[in-house]
Amino acid sequence: MTKDAAIFVKGSTKGEVRYPPCEEQDDETAIQHRRFRIYPMGSIQHYPRPIPYSSEKKSFFEKTGRGSLEVFQYTFIKPGGDKEYTVMWDYNVGLVRITPFFKCCEYSKTTPAKMLNSNPGLRDICHSITGGALAAQGYWMPFEAAKAVAATFCYPIRYALTPLFGLDFPSRCLVPEDRDFANMIIDKSIVSRCTDQARGYREMSIGTPLDESPVTPSSLSSFSKWPSRSLRPKPAKTMDIESDRCTDTSFRDGSPIPMHRAYPFTAMHMPRSTDVHHNRLPSPAEMLAGVPVGEDSEEPPDTPRTSSSKGNVRAKRTLPDVVSDVDEEYDASRSSSESSEAIREAPKRRKTSHSPSSTLSDVEAARILMRLNMEDATLGDDANGKER
């Protein structure tokens, strides 16, 4: 079997079959079909064949809007010979592979190109396929133009082409004695009709899946596109800060989804709102204002406050003493009068008001509080050492 041999596998057609095979026979045609050993005569339509178009040249898709060929095919053998020729055509748009006709009639390889040059406008609607399946390589021409060209030189094989062109084809062929025989020139009106037809097929092939066939050109005026589908907008999710729930209308029956189950997050993700009141930590000055000064809550009132009473009693410093030490280290540029005035007024302000504006600044208060904690810890370590 040669590489370009026809492959016959039963299958189903794709798209609209506008160019079916002509398998009718009369007595003369039946005899001639047996002479040419046409196969599979009577069941050509049962063996459709898809041929994907794969070639470096992209002109086929640009001209047709198609990426493959959906063909019927059959074979014949010229009487007195043993070479098998394959006839192939696209049953959707009617493109006919005419290369085997020239080979069978023993014309040179340059003859198809000369024929196209002799018919202005015909080359624009024909296709020269050089890649992909070897069986599909060659020149492809619109059906009506291919039939007219073949009638000028295919008289010797006229009966072998009736399954493709119909029973009237033998009567249309020019006899070899005709002066126009083999000139391969066809009427310009045929080229014009084929051009309009090819344009109509292409316009409706754009955007159509490759496994589907466009509608016929005659129905161009009544062709309407599918109505566009309107997409439903995605329902917005509303969040209730107070109840900590998120409502999504797309959740099954529309019931609200608990936020802590479906969308877990911490409070930092909530939007800022004037309705939400956040807890504010007290400032160091406010914390310091609440510390008792000059009182010892760890000892009974009658316990003497001397440093020599068994060494286990902590010496408590008053707030003015600590503030005085801190002021000297914190801000050396301040005057002594301002520091002493602040120290004298500190206990009074603590008793009268707890507002941050009426007490020491936050920075000073924080340093005082830290200093007190550090000295208390030091005194405690000294007392523990004396007990040992």
C-alpha positions, 0 to 999 in steps of 0.5 A, a space after each residue: 500500500 502506498 503512502 497516499 492510498 485511500 483509507 476506507 473506514 466506516 463512519 458518520 459525516 460531520 456537518 451538512 453534506 452539500 455535495 453527496 456522491 452520485 452512485 446512480 447507474 444506467 446500463 452504460 455507466 454500470 459497464 464503464 464503472 466495472 471497467 474502471 474498477 471503481 471502489 466502493 461503488 454503491 457505498 461511497 457515502 459510508 466512508 467519510 474521512 476527516 483530513 486535518 490541515 497541517 502545513 506551514 502555509 496558512 493560506 487555506 485557513 485564511 481563504 476558507 476559515 476551516 482547519 480541516 477537510 471532510 471528504 468522500 473518496 473512491 478509487 479507480 484504475 485506468 483500463 490497461 493499467 494497474 495504478 490506482 487513483 483516488 478521487 477526493 472532495 470535501 462534501 461540506 464546501 465542495 472543494 475537489 482535489 484535481 491533481 489525480 486528473 492531470 496525472 491520470 491523463 499524463 500531463 506534466 506537473 506544471 500543467 495545473 499552474 498554467 491552467 490557473 494562470 489561464 483563468 484570471 481570478 481562479 487562483 485566488 479561490 484554489 488551494 495548493 496543499 503541500 503539507 499534512 496527509 500525503 493523500 490530500 496534497 495537491 491542488 483543490 478547486 471549487 466544485 463548479 470550476 473543477 467540473 468545468 475544467 475537467 470537462 476540457 481534458 478528461 474525456 478518456 476518464 469521463 465515466 470514472 468521474 461520474 460518482 463525483 460530477 454526476 451522470 451528465 458529466 460524460 456528455 459535457 466533456 470535449 472530445 479530443 478532436 475539438 479545437 478547444 480540447 485541453 485548453 483548460 479555459 473556462 467561462 469567467 462567469 463560473 469563476 465569478 460564481 465560485 468566488 462569491 460562493 467561496 466568500 460566503 462559505 468563509 464568512 460563515 466558517 469563521 467562529 464555527 467549530 471545525 467539526 461543524 459545517 457552516 450553513 449554505 450561502 443561500 441561507 445567508 440572509 436568514 442566518 442569525 447568531 445565537 442570542 448572547 447569554 446574560 450572566 447573573 451578577 454574583 450576589 454581594 455579601 453583607 456583613 453585620 458587625 454586631 451579630 458577626 454574621 455574613 449573609 450570602 444569598 447564594 448559599 443554598 436556601 439563602 439562609 445566613 452563614 455564621 461568620 465564625 464558621 464560613 469566614 473566620 477572621 480576627 477583629 483586625 479585619 473588621 472595617 473601621 466604624 464610629 459605632 465600634 468602641 475599642 478598649 483603651 489601655 490606661 497611660 503610664 501616668 494614669 497607672 502611676 496615679 493609682 499607686 499608693 504613695 507613703 503607705 505599706 500594704 504589706 505590713 501592719 500599721 504598728 510595725 516600725 519603719 526602721 532599717 534596723 528592724 531585723 533587716 527584712 522590712 523594705 524601705 519604701 520611698 515616697 513619690 517626691 523622692 523618686 520623681 526628683 531623681 528621675 527628673 535629674 536624669 531625664 532632662 538636665 536642661 530643665 530648671 530646678 524651679 520647674 522640677 521642684 514645682 512639678 514634684 510638689 504638685 504631683 501628689 495634689 494632682 493625683 488626688 484631685 484628678 486622674 486625667 492625663 492632662 493634669 498629671 505628669 507626662 506619659 514618658 516621665 510617669 513610665 520612667 518613674 514606674 519602672 524605677 520604682 519596680 527596679 528599686 523594689 526588686 533590689 531591696 527585696 534581693 538585699 533583704 533575702 541575702 541578710 536572712 541567709 
